[in-house]
């Protein structure tokens, strides 16, 4: 298990590597806190382009944000679309958040945040029902300049694969507390922006695009030694089979040539006539012939 000091160093290396890939981005001021809260909720597990299109659909469908506040979750879900990530959950949370704030301050402007401190703003949103810690952290950071590092499902997924946090064993509040201690205040926004960009484009839900990731060499989830060994083992028998096949072809060709040579030799042998030996004459023994002459 990496120590806290190791995580601090790794987070800085991750920030620098992602900054080389994605570059700098100016920090835009928040002029409309209500719309910023809506974008924050919609941005979980969704790309920037999808969020912008969803906000545009909400603007065209509803008269204003107060009309969105009094609308039913089913209608909001239909406007977001069936393909929008976690549309049902977000359609329930957005009007619930707006309604709670409206009942307390009787306004849809949220200018009361100007008189709140950093800790007070974060605690205020954390007390609201169905408002997750990353929403409260984002509103406190962007509206009043608090030092926070929001952790939604995207950030937890990316940092979990990088081995910084453990989403299965830690809550979002615990992960946020760890990261806020590990990252300096002047680098927290930059790191959060870069991690969100990584999670949207490469470290996506399901199968991540590890070959394109700039952190693939240091990411423990990108290393798959078992699969690589299996591939190497699978390739070796194939090469051996190819070599054996080539050797078999060569030996077969040699045997074929040898058969042709032996066939020619046998043909020549068959073509030559066999020599038939002459029959031997039977000769009487000389002694018997002499004896016969003497008797006569």
C-alpha positions in Angstrom: 0.0 0.0 0.0 1.4 3.4 -0.9 2.0 5.9 1.9 0.5 9.4 2.1 3.8 10.8 1.0 3.9 8.5 -2.0 0.4 9.6 -3.0 1.4 13.3 -2.7 4.3 12.7 -5.1 2.3 10.6 -7.5 -0.5 13.2 -7.7 2.0 15.9 -8.6 3.5 13.7 -11.4 0.0 12.9 -12.6 -0.9 16.6 -12.8 2.3 17.4 -14.7 1.8 14.6 -17.2 -1.8 15.5 -17.9 -0.9 19.2 -18.2 1.5 18.3 -20.9 -1.2 16.5 -22.7 -4.2 18.9 -22.2 -2.4 22.2 -21.6 -3.7 25.1 -19.5 -7.2 26.4 -19.3 -8.4 29.7 -17.9 -10.7 29.6 -14.9 -14.0 31.2 -15.7 -15.8 33.1 -12.9 -19.2 31.9 -11.8 -21.8 34.6 -12.6 -25.0 32.4 -12.1 -24.7 30.0 -9.1 -28.1 28.3 -10.0 -26.9 27.4 -13.5 -23.5 26.4 -12.1 -25.1 23.9 -9.7 -27.2 22.4 -12.5 -24.1 22.0 -14.7 -22.2 20.4 -11.7 -24.9 17.8 -11.2 -25.3 17.1 -15.0 -21.5 16.8 -15.4 -21.1 13.6 -13.5 -20.2 10.7 -16.0 -21.0 13.1 -18.9 -18.8 14.9 -21.4 -18.7 18.7 -21.6 -20.4 18.6 -25.0 -23.2 16.4 -23.6 -23.7 18.8 -20.7 -23.9 21.9 -22.9 -26.5 20.2 -25.1 -28.5 19.1 -22.1 -28.5 22.7 -20.6 -29.5 24.1 -24.0 -32.5 21.6 -24.1 -33.5 22.6 -20.6 -33.5 26.3 -21.5 -35.6 25.8 -24.6 -38.1 23.5 -22.9 -38.6 25.4 -19.6 -39.5 29.1 -19.2 -36.8 29.7 -16.6 -35.0 27.8 -13.7 -38.0 28.4 -11.5 -40.1 26.5 -14.0 -37.5 23.7 -13.8 -37.8 23.8 -10.0 -41.5 23.0 -10.0 -41.4 20.5 -12.8 -41.7 16.7 -12.3 -38.7 14.5 -12.5 -40.3 12.5 -15.3 -40.6 15.5 -17.5 -37.0 16.6 -16.8 -35.7 13.1 -17.6 -37.5 13.1 -20.9 -35.9 16.5 -21.8 -32.5 15.2 -20.9 -33.0 12.1 -23.1 -32.7 8.4 -22.5 -29.1 8.3 -23.5 -27.9 10.9 -21.1 -25.9 9.4 -18.2 -27.9 8.8 -15.0 -30.8 10.9 -16.4 -33.3 9.6 -13.8 -31.1 10.4 -10.8 -30.2 13.8 -12.0 -33.8 14.7 -12.9 -34.8 13.9 -9.3 -31.8 15.8 -7.6 -31.9 19.0 -9.6 -35.5 20.2 -8.7 -35.0 18.9 -5.2 -31.9 21.1 -4.7 -33.5 24.2 -6.3 -36.7 23.8 -4.2 -34.9 23.5 -0.9 -32.8 26.7 -1.5 -35.9 28.5 -2.7 -37.9 27.7 0.4 -35.1 28.9 2.6 -34.3 32.2 0.8 -37.4 32.7 -1.4 -35.2 33.5 -4.4 -33.7 31.9 -7.5 -30.7 34.3 -7.6 -28.7 32.8 -4.7 -27.0 36.2 -3.9 -26.9 35.1 -0.3 -23.7 33.2 -1.1 -21.8 36.5 -1.2 -22.2 37.0 2.5 -21.2 33.5 3.4 -17.7 32.2 4.3 -15.9 29.3 2.7 -16.6 26.7 5.3 -20.2 28.1 5.8 -21.0 27.7 2.1 -19.8 24.2 2.0 -21.6 23.2 5.2 -24.8 24.8 3.9 -25.0 22.7 0.7 -23.9 19.5 2.6 -26.9 19.9 4.9 -29.4 19.8 1.9 -31.1 16.5 1.2 -29.9 14.4 -1.8 -27.0 16.8 -2.4 -23.8 14.7 -2.6 -20.4 16.0 -1.2 -18.9 16.8 -4.6 -21.7 19.2 -5.4 -21.2 21.1 -2.1 -17.4 21.1 -2.6 -17.8 22.4 -6.2 -20.1 25.2 -5.1 -17.8 26.2 -2.2 -14.7 26.3 -4.5 -16.2 28.1 -7.5 -18.5 30.5 -5.8 -16.5 31.6 -2.7 -13.0 30.3 -3.5 -12.7 27.5 -0.9 -9.9 25.0 -1.1 -11.7 21.8 -2.1 -11.2 18.9 -4.6 -14.6 17.5 -5.6 -14.7 13.8 -6.1 -17.6 12.5 -8.2 -17.8 9.1 -9.9 -15.5 10.2 -12.7 -12.7 11.4 -10.4 -13.1 8.4 -8.1 -12.9 6.0 -11.1 -9.8 7.6 -12.6 -7.9 7.9 -9.3 -9.0 4.5 -8.2 -7.5 2.9 -11.3 -4.3 5.0 -10.7 -4.1 3.5 -7.2 -4.5 6.8 -5.3 -7.9 6.0 -3.7 -10.1 3.0 -3.2 -13.7 3.8 -4.3 -15.0 0.4 -3.1 -13.8 1.0 0.5 -13.8 4.8 0.9 -16.7 7.3 0.7 -16.6 10.4 -1.4 -16.2 12.6 1.7 -13.2 10.5 2.8 -11.6 10.7 -0.7 -12.1 14.4 -0.8 -10.5 14.9 2.6 -7.5 12.9 1.5 -7.0 14.8 -1.7 -7.5 18.2 -0.1 -4.6 17.3 2.3 -2.4 15.9 -0.4 -2.8 18.7 -3.0 -2.0 22.3 -2.5 -4.7 24.9 -2.8 -3.1 26.6 -5.8 -3.0 23.3 -7.7 -6.3 21.6 -6.7 -8.4 23.2 -9.4 -5.9 22.4 -12.1 -5.6 18.7 -10.9 -9.4 18.3 -10.7 -9.9 19.8 -14.2 -7.3 17.5 -15.7 -8.6 14.4 -14.0 -12.1 15.2 -15.2 -10.8 15.5 -18.7 -9.0 12.2 -18.5 -12.1 10.5 -17.2 -14.3 11.9 -19.9 -12.0 11.1 -22.8 -9.9 8.0 -21.9 -10.6 6.6 -18.5 -14.2 6.1 -19.3 -16.8 3.8 -17.8 -16.4 0.2 -18.7 -13.2 -0.5 -20.8 -10.7 2.4 -20.6 -8.7 3.5 -23.6 -5.3 2.7 -22.0 -3.2 2.6 -25.1 -3.9 6.4 -25.7 -3.5 7.4 -22.0 -0.4 9.5 -21.1 -0.3 7.7 -17.7 -0.3 4.1 -19.0 3.3 3.5 -18.0 2.7 4.4 -14.3 -0.9 3.2 -14.0 -1.2 -0.1 -12.2 -4.5 -0.9 -13.9 -3.0 -0.5 -17.4 -0.4 -3.2 -16.7 -1.6 -6.6 -17.6 1.4 -9.0 -17.4 -0.8 -12.1 -17.3 -2.4 -11.3 -20.7 1.0 -10.4 -22.2 2.6 -13.6 -21.1 -0.3 -15.6 -22.4 0.0 -13.9 -25.8 3.7 -14.7 -25.9 3.1 -18.3 -25.0 0.4 -18.5 -27.6 2.8 -17.1 -30.2 5.7 -19.5 -29.5 3.9 -22.7 -30.4 2.6 -21.1 -33.6 6.2 -20.2 -34.6 7.3 -23.8 -33.8 4.5 -25.1 -35.8 5.5 -23.0 -38.8 9.2 -24.1 -38.4 8.1 -27.7 -38.2 5.9 -27.3 -41.2 8.8 -25.8 -43.3 11.1 -28.7 -42.2 8.5 -31.2 -43.1 8.1 -29.7 -46.6 11.9 -29.8 -47.1 12.1 -33.4 -46.1 9.2 -34.3 -48.3 10.9 -32.6 -51.3 14.1 -34.5 -50.6 12.3 -37.8 -50.4 10.5 -37.0 -53.6 13.9 -36.3 -55.4 15.3 -39.5 -53.9 12.4 -41.5 -55.2 12.8 -40.1 -58.7 16.5 -41.1 -58.7 15.8 -44.6 -57.5 13.0 -44.9 -60.1 15.3 -44.0 -62.9 17.9 -46.6 -61.7 15.3 -49.3 -61.5 14.0 -48.4 -65.0 17.5 -48.7 -66.5 17.9 -52.0 -64.8 14.7 -53.3 -66.3 15.6 -52.0 -69.7 18.8 -54.1 -69.9 18.2 -57.8 -71.1 19.2 -60.4 -68.7 22.0 -62.8 -69.7 20.8 -66.3 -69.9 23.6 -68.8 -69.2 24.3 -71.5 -71.8 23.3 -75.1 -70.9 26.2 -77.2 -69.8 27.0 -80.3 -71.9 27.1 -83.6 -70.1 30.4 -85.3 -70.7 31.3 -88.8 -69.7 34.2 -89.2 -67.5 37.4 -90.0 -69.3 38.2 -93.0 -67.2 34.9 -94.8 -68.1 35.5 -94.2 -71.8 38.9 -95.7 -71.7 37.7 -98.8 -69.9 35.0 -99.3 -72.4 37.6 -99.2 -75.3 39.8 -101.7 -73.6 37.0 -104.2 -73.3 36.3 -104.0 -76.9 
